[in-house]
Amino acid sequence: MEKYFITKGTEKKGPYSIDDLKKIELTDDYLIWKDGFEKWKPISEITELENDIIITPPPTPAQLKRENQKIIFINSLKTSGLWLLVLWIAIFIVMGGYKDNYELKENYGYGANPIYGGGSVIREALIWTSLLISTTISLIILLFMYSNKINAKPNENAIKENK
């Protein structure tokens, strides 16, 4: 008598006989394996079980909408993360953070709002300041990208393409 193993997700169950499997509520999203199979197969490929498998319905419109929103958010987050890096470097360079310690002290160590300390202290302040400014701008970019894409006409093909 052949013994079958089934899985749905990461949990593997078995061994089962065909008669045992017919007593279980099996849906079409299970995979099945037995000795002799090269790899796991969809359970719907087992002809002895074809009348015992419950067909799961497609996602509801609400589920599709939620999945689409998640994909849009992740894509927007990736783009704004890239902007964060680019802006951080650009702002740091514009502020002169690449200059040597003497030049930094000359540029930022005097005047109405001096940064006290040597060039390394000033450079650290410029790093954190440029990070703060670029993070703020990136979050604004994220907000605008996400809201623009969410308010656009939903694209169900985007879900299929990203899976």
C-alpha positions in Angstrom: 0.0 0.0 0.0 1.4 3.4 -1.0 2.0 6.0 1.6 1.5 9.7 0.8 2.8 12.8 2.6 1.0 16.2 2.3 2.0 19.7 3.0 0.4 23.1 3.1 2.9 25.8 3.8 5.8 24.4 5.9 4.2 21.7 7.9 4.6 18.2 6.5 2.1 15.5 7.5 1.9 11.8 6.9 2.3 9.1 5.9 -1.3 8.5 4.8 -3.0 6.0 2.6 -5.4 7.1 -0.1 -8.3 6.0 2.1 -6.9 8.1 5.0 -6.6 11.1 2.7 -10.2 10.8 1.5 -11.3 11.3 5.2 -9.3 14.6 5.5 -10.7 17.9 4.2 -8.2 18.6 1.5 -8.1 21.8 -0.5 -6.4 22.4 -3.8 -3.6 24.3 -2.2 -2.0 21.2 -0.7 1.0 19.5 -2.2 1.5 15.7 -2.1 4.5 13.4 -2.3 5.1 9.7 -2.3 8.0 7.4 -2.9 8.7 7.5 -6.7 7.7 11.2 -7.2 10.7 13.4 -8.2 9.2 16.4 -6.4 6.1 17.5 -4.6 3.0 17.8 -6.8 -0.3 19.7 -6.5 -2.8 17.3 -4.8 -5.2 17.9 -7.7 -2.9 15.7 -9.9 -3.8 12.6 -7.9 -6.7 11.1 -9.9 -7.9 9.0 -6.9 -8.5 12.2 -4.9 -10.0 14.4 -7.6 -13.6 14.1 -6.2 -12.5 14.6 -2.6 -10.6 17.9 -3.1 -12.3 21.2 -2.1 -11.6 23.9 -4.6 -10.6 27.1 -2.9 -12.2 30.3 -4.2 -10.2 33.1 -5.7 -9.3 36.1 -3.6 -12.1 38.5 -2.8 -12.0 42.1 -4.2 -11.1 43.3 -0.7 -8.2 40.8 -0.5 -7.0 41.9 -3.9 -7.2 45.6 -2.9 -5.3 44.9 0.3 -2.6 42.9 -1.6 -2.3 45.7 -4.1 -1.9 48.3 -1.4 0.8 46.2 0.2 2.7 45.9 -3.1 2.4 49.7 -3.7 3.7 50.5 -0.2 6.7 48.1 -0.6 7.6 49.6 -4.0 7.2 53.2 -2.6 9.3 52.3 0.4 12.1 50.9 -1.9 12.0 54.1 -4.0 12.0 56.4 -1.0 14.9 54.4 0.6 16.9 54.9 -2.5 16.1 58.6 -2.4 17.2 58.6 1.3 20.6 57.4 0.4 21.1 59.7 -2.6 19.9 62.7 -0.7 22.0 61.9 2.3 25.1 61.8 0.3 24.2 64.9 -1.8 23.2 67.0 1.3 26.4 66.0 3.1 28.5 67.0 0.1 26.6 70.3 -0.4 27.1 71.1 3.3 30.9 70.5 2.8 31.2 67.4 5.0 33.9 66.0 2.7 36.3 68.9 3.6 39.3 68.5 5.9 39.1 69.3 9.6 40.6 72.7 9.3 38.2 73.9 6.5 35.2 72.5 8.5 36.3 74.5 11.6 36.7 77.6 9.5 33.3 77.2 7.9 31.3 76.1 10.9 33.3 76.8 14.0 32.7 80.6 14.0 29.9 83.0 13.4 26.4 83.4 14.9 25.7 79.7 15.4 29.1 77.9 15.7 29.6 74.2 16.1 32.1 73.8 18.9 34.8 71.2 18.7 37.2 70.1 16.1 36.6 69.1 12.5 35.6 65.5 13.4 32.9 66.9 15.8 31.6 69.2 13.0 31.7 66.4 10.5 29.6 64.2 12.8 27.1 67.0 13.2 27.0 67.4 9.4 26.4 63.6 9.0 23.5 63.6 11.4 22.0 66.9 10.1 22.2 65.6 6.5 20.6 62.3 7.6 17.8 64.1 9.4 17.1 66.4 6.4 17.2 63.5 3.9 15.0 61.3 6.0 12.4 64.0 6.2 12.5 64.5 2.5 12.4 60.7 1.8 9.3 60.3 4.1 7.6 63.1 2.2 8.4 61.3 -1.1 7.1 58.1 0.4 3.8 59.7 1.4 3.3 61.4 -2.0 4.2 58.2 -4.0 2.0 56.0 -1.9 -1.0 58.3 -1.9 -0.7 59.0 -5.7 -0.5 55.3 -6.5 -3.3 54.3 -4.0 -5.6 57.0 -5.5 -4.8 55.8 -9.0 -7.0 53.2 -10.7 -6.3 49.8 -9.1 -4.3 47.4 -11.2 -5.0 43.8 -10.5 -2.2 42.8 -12.9 0.3 44.4 -10.6 -0.5 41.7 -8.0 0.0 38.9 -10.5 3.3 40.5 -11.9 4.8 40.8 -8.4 4.1 37.2 -7.3 
